[in-house]
Amino acid sequence: MAKTGVYKITCGDCGAFYVGQTGRSLDQRVKEHLDAFYKEDLDKSAIAKHLKDESHDPHRITTTLIHHAPKGSALNRLEEFEVIKEAHRSPDLLLNNIQFTCTDAFLSFLFKNN
């Protein structure tokens, strides 16, 4: 998976998931999440923290590229959109911290008012 863009990593044990973005290859970004898990550097990865806290198997995660996009402002907006959408659709499964994802004032306003 050499593509860049917005991705979703899903826990194979419970269905919890993290939505993120990468300007690097998706393979490299997933490796960084797994490295955080194995090194117990859990403040660097919400999915790694979830796997460790819940004693879930890191080998059972699945990764999906939601949007292919180059690094830049469009990628940032796509990530925000996907996180907000998932926060409404599956709030109990979303591992993202909404406060750190929503940087666009308009999207933050929409999220808070829905």
N, C-alpha and C positions, 0 to 999 in steps of 0.2 A: 504494500500500500504506500506508494510514493506520493500520493496526492496531499495537498494542503487544503484546509478549510475548516468547517464546523463538524464536529464528531460527537458521537454518543458512545459511552462505555457503560455496559450493563452487567450487573452482577448476576452470574448464572445460578446462584443459590436462592436469591430472593426477588430479583427483578429491579432492585434499586439501581439508579443510574446517574451518571454525570454527563453534562453537556459542556463541551469546551471548544476551543479553537486552536489551530496550530498553523504557523507559517512555515514550519519544518515538515518533514515527511510524517505521515500519520504513524508509521511504524516506530519512528524515533520518539514521538510523543507518548505512545503507549508504553514503550520501554521505560520512559522517565517515570510514568505512574507506577509501573512495577518495581523499578529501582527504589522509589520512595517507600513502597510496601516492604521490600526486603531489608532496606536500611533503617526501617522504622522512622523515617523522616516524614511523619504523617501530616505535618502542617503544610507540606508541599503538594498534597494530592487528596482531594475529598474521597475519591474512590479507594485509594490505598488505606486511608483512615477507616472507611467503612469496612473493608475486607478484614483489616486487623481487629477492629472493635467487635465485629460480629463473628470472628473466626471462620470467615468464608474463604473458599478456595480461589486464589488468584488465577489459576489455570482455567477456570470456568467462565471468565469474563468474555463478552463479545463486544466487538467494536464495529460501528457503522459510520461511514462518512455521510453526513446529512446533506451538506452543501460543499461543492468544490468551489473554492474562491482563493485568489491570491491574498497575501498579507496586505492589510490596509483598512481603511475606514469601513468599506463594505463588509469585510469579514467581521469586524467588531459589531456592526449592526445586525448581521445575520445571527451571530452568537446570542446577542441580547434578545432578539426576536424568538429564537428557539427556546431559550431558557424561560422567558415569560410564558410562552405557549405551554411548555411542559409544567410550569408552576401552576397553571390553571387546570391542566389536564390530569396531572398525576402528582399533586403536592406531597403526598406521603412517601413517594419513591424518589423524588428529585433530591440529589445530594448537594447541588450548588447552593452557595450562599448568595441569595438574590441581591443583597446590598452591594456586593463587590462586582456583580455582573452588570447591573443596570447603571451605566454611566451616562447614557443619553437622557437629558432632562425630560424630553417628551415621552420616551418609553417608560421612564420611572413614574411619571405622572399617570400614564395609562395603567400601569401595573397597580399602583396604589388605589386607583379609583374603580377598579373592576373586581 
